[in-house]
Amino acid sequence: MLDRFTEKAQQVILRAKEIASEYGNVHLGSEHMLLALLEIDILPELIFLRHNIDKEKIKEALKKHLKKGYNKGEVLFSYDAKKVIEYAFEEARILQSPLIGTEHILIAIAKEKTLKKPNASSFIKKYNFSQASLVNKTLKSLLEKEMIYQED
């Protein structure tokens, strides 16, 4: 499955699994994915900084939310994490990307609408980010990033 992801997106998934394991959680949830994304990729930080939102505040809120468990075995993907992966595949297809990148994961997290609350999407929405605005800001940041690379 991970062969369809960019190297950085693979790092995010693997780090999310590590975070779930560090907390002794049986399931890897979208919150673990958002926390890993904030640790590994600069894109969410750039988007949040544009709105004077410190990524550390989001990370701290996520860490407070994560419950300590006693799992020492395998970490499984929760329903919401599976939906995020599914949405990330969909976003990559829509954007005609051959691989799933961290931008697709971020957009997918914003799209997540599971019954479990709070989830990663609800942490983003606390800071007045709607799904549409986060998608637009992500795409705008990607275009700017691409322009910077073309100038080099």
N, CA, C and O of each residue as an XYZ file, in Angstrom:
608
protein
N       0.820     -1.195      0.000
C       0.000      0.000      0.000
C       0.866      1.262      0.000
O       0.562      2.210     -0.724
N       1.935      1.292      0.795
C       2.730      2.514      0.927
C       3.494      2.877     -0.336
O       4.004      3.992     -0.443
N       3.583      1.953     -1.302
C       4.303      2.264     -2.527
C       3.591      3.321     -3.371
O       4.185      3.876     -4.296
N       2.349      3.599     -3.068
C       1.585      4.647     -3.769
C       1.777      6.028     -3.119
O       1.215      7.016     -3.591
N       2.565      6.097     -2.044
C       2.784      7.337     -1.306
C       4.175      7.884     -1.583
O       5.111      7.128     -1.843
N       4.303      9.215     -1.525
C       5.631      9.826     -1.614
C       6.422      9.406     -0.380
O       5.864      8.905      0.596
N       7.711      9.618     -0.447
C       8.566      9.249      0.690
C       8.133      9.984      1.969
O       8.066      9.392      3.046
N       7.844     11.272      1.827
C       7.443     12.060      3.000
C       6.096     11.584      3.545
O       5.913     11.523      4.761
N       5.159     11.250      2.668
C       3.852     10.749      3.097
C       4.014      9.393      3.795
O       3.311      9.100      4.761
N       4.932      8.580      3.306
C       5.224      7.303      3.975
C       5.756      7.554      5.384
O       5.382      6.863      6.332
N       6.633      8.553      5.508
C       7.176      8.912      6.824
C       6.053      9.325      7.771
O       6.075      8.982      8.953
N       5.072     10.061      7.253
C       3.941     10.503      8.072
C       3.159      9.296      8.577
O       2.833      9.225      9.762
N       2.857      8.354      7.700
C       2.093      7.161      8.089
C       2.870      6.350      9.128
O       2.311      5.917     10.136
N       4.155      6.152      8.872
C       4.974      5.379      9.810
C       5.108      6.097     11.156
O       5.066      5.457     12.206
N       5.267      7.414     11.129
C       5.363      8.181     12.384
C       4.045      8.137     13.135
O       4.038      8.053     14.363
N       2.932      8.192     12.421
C       1.618      8.104     13.062
C       1.490      6.771     13.796
O       0.955      6.708     14.903
N       1.986      5.716     13.169
C       1.969      4.391     13.817
C       2.834      4.393     15.081
O       2.459      3.823     16.105
N       3.991      5.039     14.991
C       4.886      5.144     16.155
C       4.211      5.910     17.289
O       4.291      5.514     18.452
N       3.551      7.001     16.943
C       2.866      7.818     17.961
C       1.789      6.992     18.643
O       1.680      6.999     19.869
N       0.993      6.278     17.853
C      -0.058      5.420     18.431
C       0.571      4.381     19.356
O       0.045      4.103     20.433
N       1.678      3.818     18.940
C       2.375      2.817     19.754
C       2.938      3.438     21.035
O       2.837      2.844     22.108
N       3.532      4.635     20.925
C       4.076      5.328     22.098
C       2.993      5.601     23.135
O       3.256      5.581     24.337
N       1.779      5.856     22.664
C       0.655      6.099     23.569
C      -0.028      4.809     24.001
O      -0.982      4.843     24.778
N       0.448      3.679     23.507
C      -0.152      2.401     23.868
C      -1.538      2.222     23.271
O      -2.363      1.488     23.815
N      -1.795      2.893     22.152
C      -3.100      2.801     21.508
C      -3.159      1.607     20.572
O      -2.197      1.304     19.867
N      -4.295      0.938     20.574
C      -4.518     -0.206     19.689
C      -4.718      0.284     18.255
O      -4.263     -0.343     17.298
N      -5.411      1.424     18.130
C      -5.751      1.946     16.805
C      -5.024      3.245     16.492
O      -4.875      4.121     17.343
N      -4.577      3.341     15.253
C      -4.019      4.575     14.721
C      -5.204      5.372     14.193
O      -5.930      4.902     13.317
N      -5.400      6.574     14.721
C      -6.511      7.417     14.299
C      -6.038      8.613     13.495
O      -4.838      8.824     13.314
N      -6.982      9.380     13.022
C      -6.638     10.566     12.231
C      -5.859     11.581     13.073
O      -5.073     12.362     12.536
N      -6.078     11.568     14.387
C      -5.332     12.491     15.261
C      -3.838     12.157     15.244
O      -2.997     13.056     15.237
N      -3.512     10.856     15.236
C      -2.114     10.437     15.151
C      -1.521     10.902     13.818
O      -0.364     11.318     13.749
N      -2.339     10.820     12.760
C      -1.874     11.222     11.434
C      -1.621     12.729     11.376
O      -0.620     13.167     10.810
N      -2.519     13.519     11.956
C      -2.329     14.967     11.955
C      -1.098     15.341     12.778
O      -0.317     16.198     12.364
N      -0.922     14.722     13.914
C       0.244     14.995     14.748
C       1.534     14.654     13.993
O       2.492     15.427     14.026
N       1.563     13.520     13.324
C       2.735     13.121     12.541
C       2.973     14.098     11.392
O       4.115     14.445     11.091
N       1.905     14.533     10.764
C       2.002     15.492      9.668
C       2.613     16.804     10.154
O       3.455     17.394      9.478
N       2.184     17.252     11.325
C       2.718     18.497     11.895
C       4.185     18.360     12.285
O       4.935     19.336     12.250
N       4.592     17.153     12.655
C       5.994     16.926     13.024
C       6.908     16.840     11.809
O       8.062     17.265     11.870
N       6.401     16.295     10.706
C       7.259     15.945      9.580
C       7.224     16.942      8.432
O       8.252     17.184      7.799
N       6.073     17.520      8.153
C       5.935     18.336      6.950
C       5.755     19.809      7.283
O       5.115     20.157      8.276
N       6.316     20.661      6.458
C       6.238     22.113      6.662
C       4.925     22.694      6.137
O       4.510     23.762      6.587
N       4.268     22.020      5.201
C       3.069     22.570      4.566
C       1.972     22.957      5.560
O       1.469     24.078      5.484
N       1.578     22.073      6.496
C       0.537     22.494      7.438
C       0.970     23.696      8.280
O       0.168     24.581      8.580
N       2.235     23.712      8.651
C       2.745     24.823      9.457
C       2.625     26.140      8.691
O       2.210     27.151      9.258
N       2.982     26.134      7.416
C       2.882     27.347      6.596
C       1.437     27.824      6.496
O       1.161     29.021      6.583
N       0.535     26.891      6.316
C      -0.886     27.238      6.201
C      -1.388     27.825      7.516
O      -2.073     28.847      7.521
N      -1.052     27.184      8.623
C      -1.513     27.676      9.929
C      -0.865     29.005     10.289
O      -1.514     29.869     10.878
N       0.410     29.178      9.941
C       1.106     30.428     10.252
C       0.470     31.619      9.545
O       0.444     32.725     10.085
N      -0.036     31.398      8.357
C      -0.708     32.478      7.617
C      -1.922     33.008      8.370
O      -2.402     34.110      8.105
N      -2.401     32.219      9.297
C      -3.572     32.625     10.089
C      -3.223     32.795     11.562
O      -4.079     32.710     12.443
N      -1.926     33.041     11.800
C      -1.431     33.272     13.163
C      -1.786     32.134     14.114
O      -2.090     32.360     15.285
N      -1.744     30.925     13.602
C      -2.010     29.746     14.432
C      -0.685     29.009     14.597
O      -0.059     28.584     13.626
N      -0.289     28.875     15.830
C       0.955     28.192     16.141
C       0.714     26.679     16.088
O      -0.170     26.159     16.769
N       1.505     25.985     15.276
C       1.327     24.540     15.162
C       1.525     23.848     16.511
O       0.955     22.785     16.757
N       2.328     24.450     17.377
C       2.567     23.845     18.692
C       1.283     23.781     19.516
O       1.087     22.845     20.292
N       0.398     24.786     19.346
C      -0.890     24.763     20.059
C      -1.736     23.584     19.602
O      -2.363     22.901     20.412
N      -1.745     23.357     18.303
C      -2.509     22.228     17.768
C      -1.887     20.915     18.246
O      -2.600     19.995     18.648
N      -0.566     20.835     18.201
C       0.111     19.613     18.657
C      -0.186     19.338     20.131
O      -0.459     18.199     20.511
N      -0.133     20.378     20.956
C      -0.419     20.197     22.383
C      -1.859     19.740     22.613
O      -2.113     18.867     23.443
N      -2.799     20.332     21.878
C      -4.206     19.931     22.003
C      -4.385     18.475     21.588
O      -5.123     17.726     22.228
N      -3.713     18.083     20.525
C      -3.794     16.690     20.071
C      -3.200     15.745     21.115
O      -3.773     14.697     21.413
N      -2.058     16.122     21.663
C      -1.404     15.270     22.659
C      -2.254     15.125     23.919
O      -2.292     14.054     24.525
N      -2.936     16.204     24.313
C      -3.825     16.128     25.485
C      -5.007     15.212     25.209
O      -5.493     14.525     26.108
N      -5.465     15.206     23.973
C      -6.613     14.385     23.586
C      -6.270     12.893     23.562
O      -7.091     12.054     23.933
N      -5.050     12.575     23.123
C      -4.671     11.167     22.996
C      -4.605     10.513     24.374
O      -3.923     10.995     25.278
N      -5.313      9.433     24.506
C      -5.362      8.701     25.776
C      -4.238      7.675     25.830
O      -3.906      7.037     24.830
N      -3.666      7.533     27.007
C      -2.648      6.503     27.216
C      -3.345      5.155     27.322
O      -4.315      4.990     28.063
N      -2.834      4.209     26.575
C      -3.369      2.856     26.630
C      -2.289      1.889     27.084
O      -1.219      2.290     27.543
N      -2.588      0.633     26.947
C      -1.651     -0.401     27.416
C      -1.253     -1.359     26.302
O      -0.671     -2.413     26.562
N      -1.560     -1.001     25.082
C      -1.253     -1.880     23.961
C       0.252     -1.946     23.745
O       0.926     -0.919     23.667
N       0.761     -3.147     23.653
C       2.175     -3.351     23.348
C       2.313     -4.157     22.059
O       3.417     -4.510     21.645
N       1.172     -4.440     21.434
C       1.175     -5.241     20.216
C       1.035     -4.392     18.972
O       1.438     -3.230     18.924
N       0.454     -5.011     17.980
C       0.283     -4.370     16.688
C      -0.688     -3.191     16.767
O      -1.674     -3.234     17.503
N      -0.397     -2.153     16.010
C      -1.274     -0.986     15.905
C      -2.052     -1.123     14.605
O      -1.466     -1.307     13.539
N      -3.365     -1.034     14.697
C      -4.239     -1.183     13.539
C      -4.810      0.163     13.122
O      -4.938      1.068     13.946
N      -5.151      0.298     11.854
C      -5.782      1.528     11.379
C      -7.233      1.560     11.843
O      -7.972      0.593     11.657
N      -7.641      2.678     12.448
C      -9.036      2.853     12.858
C      -9.869      3.168     11.611
O      -9.333      3.402     10.528
N     -11.177      3.167     11.790
C     -12.085      3.480     10.688
C     -11.790      4.875     10.126
O     -11.743      5.055      8.909
N     -11.590      5.868     11.016
C     -11.347      7.226     10.530
C     -10.013      7.337      9.795
O      -9.915      8.082      8.820
N      -8.993      6.620     10.236
C      -7.703      6.642      9.542
C      -7.834      5.991      8.163
O      -7.230      6.452      7.195
N      -8.619      4.928      8.081
C      -8.858      4.289      6.780
C      -9.581      5.248      5.835
O      -9.294      5.284      4.638
N     -10.518      6.022      6.379
C     -11.228      7.003      5.554
C     -10.267      8.091      5.076
O     -10.351      8.530      3.929
N      -9.359      8.525      5.942
C      -8.373      9.540      5.547
C      -7.525      9.001      4.391
O      -7.283      9.713      3.416
N      -7.078      7.761      4.495
C      -6.277      7.148      3.420
C      -7.106      7.079      2.131
O      -6.615      7.394      1.047
N      -8.351      6.667      2.265
C      -9.252      6.581      1.110
C      -9.431      7.964      0.459
O      -9.345      8.097     -0.761
N      -9.677      8.978      1.280
C      -9.832     10.336      0.760
C      -8.530     10.847      0.134
O      -8.564     11.567     -0.864
N      -7.390     10.479      0.713
C      -6.096     10.909      0.164
C      -5.900     10.317     -1.239
O      -5.428     11.002     -2.147
N      -6.264      9.040     -1.407
C      -6.205      8.417     -2.738
C      -7.092      9.199     -3.707
O      -6.694      9.492     -4.834
N      -8.286      9.528     -3.253
C      -9.249     10.254     -4.080
C      -8.707     11.636     -4.468
O      -8.816     12.045     -5.624
N      -8.130     12.341     -3.512
C      -7.578     13.677     -3.795
C      -6.427     13.597     -4.792
O      -6.321     14.434     -5.688
N      -5.571     12.599     -4.639
C      -4.461     12.435     -5.582
C      -5.002     12.181     -6.992
O      -4.476     12.713     -7.970
N      -6.041     11.377     -7.087
C      -6.654     11.093     -8.391
C      -7.249     12.366     -8.992
O      -7.047     12.653    -10.172
N      -7.986     13.132     -8.174
C      -8.611     14.373     -8.643
C      -7.552     15.364     -9.126
O      -7.736     16.032    -10.144
N      -6.453     15.454     -8.394
C      -5.385     16.401     -8.727
C      -4.396     15.809     -9.739
O      -3.382     16.423    -10.070
N      -4.715     14.610    -10.219
C      -3.904     13.913    -11.218
C      -2.459     13.743    -10.779
O      -1.528     13.929    -11.563
N      -2.293     13.387     -9.524
C      -0.969     13.127     -8.976
C      -0.695     11.628     -9.039
O      -1.549     10.828     -8.654
N       0.474     11.241     -9.514
C       0.781      9.810     -9.580
C       0.970      9.179     -8.201
O       0.758      7.979     -8.023
N       1.373     10.000     -7.227
C       1.595      9.511     -5.867
C       0.790     10.339     -4.869
O       0.431     11.487     -5.131
N       0.524      9.736     -3.741
C      -0.187     10.426     -2.663
C       0.860     11.137     -1.811
O       1.788     10.517     -1.292
N       0.687     12.449     -1.679
C       1.627     13.251     -0.905
C       1.014     13.730      0.398
O      -0.150     13.458      0.692
N       1.804     14.437      1.160
C       1.330     14.954      2.442
C       0.184     15.940      2.248
O      -0.698     16.050      3.099
N       0.202     16.662      1.118
C      -0.891     17.596      0.841
C      -2.222     16.862      0.706
O      -3.261     17.366      1.134
N      -2.188     15.675      0.112
C      -3.411     14.885     -0.044
C      -3.895     14.374      1.320
O      -5.096     14.306      1.581
N      -2.941     14.020      2.175
C      -3.302     13.569      3.526
C      -3.933     14.711      4.310
O      -4.930     14.515      5.005
N      -3.353     15.909      4.200
C      -3.899     17.067      4.913
C      -5.323     17.380      4.433
O      -6.217     17.605      5.249
N      -5.526     17.393      3.141
C      -6.864     17.633      2.597
C      -7.824     16.536      3.064
O      -8.968     16.817      3.421
N      -7.356     15.300      3.059
C      -8.190     14.170      3.478
C      -8.593     14.285      4.945
O      -9.722     13.955      5.310
N      -7.682     14.748      5.774
C      -7.999     14.947      7.198
C      -9.107     15.982      7.337
O     -10.017     15.823      8.150
N      -9.024     17.040      6.540
C     -10.062     18.080      6.589
C     -11.418     17.526      6.148
O     -12.457     17.967      6.639
N     -11.411     16.569      5.231
C     -12.653     15.997      4.711
C     -13.279     14.962      5.651
O     -14.454     14.619      5.525
N     -12.485     14.484      6.575
C     -12.931     13.401      7.449
C     -14.214     13.781      8.195
O     -14.304     14.844      8.809
N     -15.183     12.898      8.126
C     -16.463     13.146      8.801
C     -16.940     11.856      9.467
O     -17.988     11.320      9.109
N     -16.191     11.373     10.409
C     -16.617     10.177     11.118
C     -17.435     10.594     12.331
O     -17.456     11.763     12.716
N     -18.090      9.641     12.908
C     -18.921      9.925     14.080
C     -18.090     10.156     15.330
O     -18.552     10.771     16.291
N     -16.857      9.657     15.309
C     -15.997      9.782     16.479
C     -15.568     11.240     16.650
O     -14.978     11.824     15.740
N     -15.851     11.805     17.767
C     -15.459     13.187     18.063
C     -14.729     13.188     19.397
O     -15.122     12.433     20.286
N     -13.703     13.984     19.585
C     -13.080     14.782     18.545
C     -12.182     13.918     17.672
O     -11.581     12.951     18.139
N     -12.102     14.276     16.421
C     -11.175     13.650     15.491
C     -10.249     14.754     14.971
O     -10.379     15.913     15.363
N      -9.332     14.395     14.102
C      -8.365     15.390     13.620
C      -9.050     16.556     12.923
O      -8.635     17.706     13.063
N     -10.085     16.256     12.183
C     -10.833     17.301     11.481
C     -11.411     18.317     12.466
O     -11.408     19.518     12.196
N     -11.901     17.842     13.594
C     -12.483     18.763     14.578
C     -11.408     19.649     15.221
O     -11.703     20.774     15.624
N     -10.172     19.160     15.321
C      -9.093     19.998     15.851
C      -8.784     21.133     14.886
O      -8.513     22.257     15.309
N      -8.823     20.840     13.588
C      -8.575     21.874     12.581
C      -9.708     22.896     12.595
O      -9.468     24.100     12.501
N     -10.935     22.414     12.712
C     -12.098     23.306     12.671
C     -12.169     24.234     13.880
O     -12.788     25.296     13.807
N     -11.542     23.846     14.993
C     -11.489     24.725     16.167
C     -10.835     26.062     15.834
O     -11.098     27.076     16.480
N      -9.979     26.043     14.814
C      -9.253     27.244     14.420
C      -9.887     27.906     13.201
O      -9.212     28.590     12.431
N     -11.192     27.693     13.037
C     -11.983     28.313     11.968
C     -11.525     27.952     10.559
O     -11.583     28.778      9.648
N     -11.081     26.738     10.391
C     -10.761     26.230      9.070
C     -11.883     25.308      8.640
O     -12.141     24.286      9.276
N     -12.540     25.671      7.568
C     -13.530     24.763      6.991
C     -12.778     23.831      6.049
O     -11.615     24.062      5.720
N     -13.456     22.789      5.626
C     -12.848     21.869      4.674
C     -12.449     22.634      3.414
O     -11.331     22.483      2.921
N     -13.355     23.448      2.899
C     -13.095     24.177      1.656
C     -11.922     25.142      1.804
O     -11.070     25.225      0.919
N     -11.876     25.875      2.925
C     -10.790     26.847      3.084
C      -9.438     26.145      3.234
O      -8.429     26.632      2.725
N      -9.414     25.011      3.925
C      -8.151     24.295      4.080
C      -7.699     23.725      2.739
O      -6.512     23.766      2.418
N      -8.621     23.203      1.968
C      -8.278     22.691      0.642
C      -7.717     23.823     -0.216
O      -6.679     23.662     -0.857
N      -8.403     24.968     -0.229
C      -7.938     26.107     -1.024
C      -6.566     26.595     -0.579
O      -5.706     26.882     -1.412
N      -6.365     26.689      0.713
C      -5.084     27.161      1.240
C      -3.964     26.158      0.940
O      -2.833     26.551      0.656
N      -4.282     24.877      1.003
C      -3.285     23.846      0.696
C      -2.884     23.934     -0.766
O      -1.698     23.916     -1.093
N      -3.872     24.028     -1.643
C      -3.570     24.108     -3.076
C      -2.796     25.384     -3.406
O      -1.869     25.355     -4.215
N      -3.171     26.493     -2.789
C      -2.461     27.759     -3.013
C      -1.013     27.644     -2.544
O      -0.101     28.096     -3.236
N      -0.799     27.049     -1.389
C       0.560     26.870     -0.866
C       1.378     25.968     -1.776
O       2.569     26.201     -1.982
N       0.739     24.938     -2.320
C       1.446     24.043     -3.230
C       1.871     24.772     -4.500
O       2.985     24.583     -4.989
N       0.983     25.602     -5.029
C       1.316     26.366     -6.230
C       2.467     27.324     -5.957
O       3.375     27.454     -6.779
N       2.437     27.987     -4.822
C       3.520     28.907     -4.458
C       4.832     28.161     -4.297
O       5.884     28.632     -4.729
N       4.761     26.997     -3.673
C       5.947     26.168     -3.462
C       6.521     25.733     -4.815
O       7.736     25.740     -5.011
N       5.645     25.360     -5.738
C       6.074     24.948     -7.066
C       6.743     26.104     -7.793
O       7.745     25.905     -8.480
N       6.202     27.309     -7.651
C       6.784     28.489     -8.284
C       8.171     28.775     -7.731
O       9.069     29.166     -8.476
N       8.348     28.583     -6.440
C       9.658     28.808     -5.807
C      10.675     27.825     -6.383
O      11.806     28.199     -6.696
N      10.256     26.548     -6.520
C      11.176     25.548     -7.077
C      11.537     25.865     -8.536
O      12.664     25.615     -8.964
N      10.587     26.412     -9.292
C      10.843     26.734    -10.697
C      11.798     27.906    -10.819
O      12.510     28.019    -11.817
N      11.826     28.792     -9.812
C      12.727     29.945     -9.842
C      14.160     29.539     -9.548
O      15.090     30.224     -9.973
N      14.359     28.438     -8.830
C      15.723     28.005     -8.456
C      16.485     27.449     -9.629
O      17.638     27.044     -9.481
